Amino acid sequence: MEENKSSLISIIEKYKDDMVSTMSEMVSIPSISPMSDGKGEGARADFLEGKLKEWGFEVKRYDYVDETNTKRPNLVARHGNNERTVWFVAHMDTVAPGDRSLWLTDPFKAEIKDGKIYGRGTNDNGQDLIASIYALRAIKEFGSDTTFNMGVALVADEELGSKYGIQKLLEEQGIFGDNDMFVVPDYLSEGGSMVEIAEKGSLWLKIKVNGKQVHASTPALGVNANRNASKLITKIDEMLHQKYNATDNIYQPPYSTFEPTKREKNVDSVNIVPGSDIFYFDCRVLPTYKLDDVLNDVKSVCNSNDFKAVKIEIETFSREDPAEPTSMDSDVVKRLLKSIKEVMNVDAKPMGVGGGTCAAFFRHRGFPAVAWGTEAEDMAHQPNEYCRIDDMVNDAKVFANMCL
Ligand SMILES: [Zn+2]
């Protein structure tokens, strides 16, 4: 087994330069959602499909048509004849580059400097997309039997909710087996020290307080929506923090979070009492609680006597109910922790986060899924996004070694 491990690892070492050049080529093919004024993932998928075929894989392609009539591609490739497969699910889409003046390089031309590759999507999710496909290639070249098959799913539309990506792919028959395991290499931690096994539920509320607008010199004639909204924010904030105060140390942070965030602009002048005021709450709730209970408690505060003078409208802006966490005793967690230790000599820690990876879609269907990858600092969606070449190569080793 030790010999097998070192031969697999040396195959990946040998791919290093090739991984860098494939990443560089990929960066020059924009892959931004049509909903963010991009052209979608089509051209990038063609490129990656070509690579996988060139390496001798049979690639299944699933194109889902979105509301802009754009085909959103998803690619699936697999190697091995075992009963169970470890799947690596990486996304091909990237966010837009944002303000170009903040970039020191062209976001669509990879620049290599100090062991890093700069460019949009190099960190999110390029690094571990490349790591996944080269791990698959290495398993094939390795040739000997492995304990598990390795599978790679390269998906679309992750940045805007996965409607035309993993959500659709999970509905297809005959791709994922009941006993398969899933790694979503899209939660990167410093030095790869954290393995994400759980997510909090997330509830974003938009609350509109309606009063009556008047001149500020005669406030008695109106109802000040700003004052009422401010009181309401404080009441909701206190109630949520007092009532939903459980802690669970696998999560970071280990408690539910309730934050008043955005506040919409109300009136234009200092001398006007606002007739309406709109604010938002971002709630990240431990799975011990139900989001319906949180929502109902917020409604009760709004309906209390304190706010009789105003009319309050509550809208659920976005909602993700928490999925059952992936068990620490599941094979996927144990295998991944073991592989990280063997390859990187790191004792990684299973933990929960505030939400946001597509691992939740697997957990909702009862599949064991973890999110993991290595980075030096959080560069996702940032200008001057980069990935470290060593992190990309090491992650590939960890992935391949998991299947041995
Ligand atoms: Zn991502």
Residues whose N, C-alpha, C, O or C-beta is under 5 A from the ligand:
A	BS01	ZN	D124 N125 D186
